[in-house]
Amino acid sequence: MHEDTNRPRLRIRIVFGAQGMIGPGKAELLERIDRCGSIAAAGREMGMSYKRAWELVGTLNAMFEAPVVESTRGGPGGGGAVLTEAGREILDLYRAFEMQAAAAGEAQLRDLTSRLRAIPEGK
């Protein structure tokens, strides 16, 4: 399913002060880790370096009272990563917040969109 790039959308970042933040990138990384079973593979899919993906997971794990991702080292059977129960809850809460914010602002977003300048075809 491809996202309509012409359709307005919210990109919500929740900043917790000194504790850190969570936004669409970290949420997407968590979803991909859950699907791929690997931090490296999830990062690759997002076009991010292995190091950057690991840094983001480390940041998330340090932010919350319980780790959001658990990983196992590579070896003969290979390594892997899974979302913890806390990780699933945090991801679900973030996605629910996004949906509720979008629903609450639907009328205003529609009004803002109606005021956009028309872009000529072919540009």
N, C-alpha and C positions, 0 to 999 in steps of 0.2 A: 504494500500500500504506500503510494507516494503522497507526500503532503503537498497540498495546493499552496505554492509559494506566493500567490497573489492574495490569499485569504489572510486577513489579520490574525495574529495569534499573540498570546501573552508569553513572555519568557520571564518567569518569576525567580528571583534570587532572594532567599531568606538569609539575612545577616544576623548572626547571633553575637555581635560584638566581638570581643577578644576570642571567644570560643571558635569562631570560624563561620562558614556559610555553606549552604547547599543550594544548588541551582540546577538548571536543565542539563548541564554537562555532567555533573556528578551523578544525577539521577539516571541519565542515559548509560553512564559507565556501569552503575550498579545493575541495571537491567541486562546489559550485555554480558556482564560477569555471570549473572544468574543463568543466562541462556547458553553461554559458551563454556562455562566451568573453568575459565582461565582469565586472569587479569591481563596477561600479555595479548591473548587473542581478542579480548574486548577492546583493549587499547588500539590494536592494529585496525580493527574494524572502524574505529573512530578517527584513524589517521594520526594517532598520538603515539609518542615513543613509549617503550616499555618502562623507562624510568619515570616518565610523567604519570602514567597510569598507576604505578606503584606509589608515587608520591601522593596522588589524590586519594588512594585507598588508605594510606597511612594517615592522612589528614582527617578523613572521615572516621577511621577507627579511634583516633585520639579525641575527636570532638564529642562523641557520645559516651554514655556511661558503660555501654557494652559494645564490643566490636561489631561492625556491620558486615565485614568480610573475614572469612578464615581461609588461610591458604596453606598448602602443603608444598614442601620443596620438591623439586624435580629429582629424578633418579631413574632407575630402570623402568618403573611404571609411569614415570612422568609426574609432574606436579599438577596442582589444580587449585581452584578457589571456589568457594560457595558463599552465598549470602547467609548470614546467620538469621535467626528468628528476629533479632533486633533490627538487622538490615532490611528484612522484608517489611517490618512494621514502619520503619522510617521512610522507606521508598513509598509504601502505600499512603502514609500520611502526607508526604510531599505531593504525590500525584492527586490525592483528594483535594488538597489545598488549591492546586492549580485549577482543577475542574470547578470548584466552588467559586474561585475568584473570577474565572471566565464567565460562569453563569451569572454571577452578581453584576458584572460589568457589561453584559451583552448589549443592553440598550445604548450605553454610552459608546461602546465600540462601534456599533452600527452608525450612530450619529457622527462619530469622528470619521468613519470610512466614507460617509456620504459627502463629506467636505473635502475629500482628497482631490487634487488636480488630476484631470484625465491625462493619461499617457498615450500619445499617438501610437497607432499600430506600427510594428516594425522596429520599435525602439526598446 
